[in-house]
Amino acid sequence: MSMTAAKIVAEALSLSPQARAFVAERLLESLDAAPGEELSPAWRDEVRKRCQEIDDGAVELRDAADVLAKAHAALA
């Protein structure tokens, strides 16, 4: 990682949780979206709602491997 990237990460980590979530969302969008393609307003609202639920402790996060193993067992 370049020093510039390391400095950006260090600065980002000093932001509030809400500001870090905003920065993370924008960075992820830049990786996932095709050029000129953005999330629809409905999906953007859904992402924000889910992130807020996680921050508020309203939902229980589960390991993907455990969820998939349980699903495979149920189908067997």
Contacts in CASP RR format, 6 or more apart in sequence:
PFRMAT RR
TARGET T0000
AUTHOR 0000-0000-0000
METHOD contacts of the structure
MODEL  1
MSMTAAKIVAEALSLSPQARAFVAERLLESLDAAPGEELSPAWRDEVRKR
CQEIDDGAVELRDAADVLAKAHAALA
1 9 0 8 1.000
12 20 0 8 1.000
12 23 0 8 1.000
13 20 0 8 1.000
15 23 0 8 1.000
17 55 0 8 1.000
21 51 0 8 1.000
21 55 0 8 1.000
25 47 0 8 1.000
25 51 0 8 1.000
29 38 0 8 1.000
29 39 0 8 1.000
33 39 0 8 1.000
39 47 0 8 1.000
50 59 0 8 1.000
53 59 0 8 1.000
54 61 0 8 1.000
END
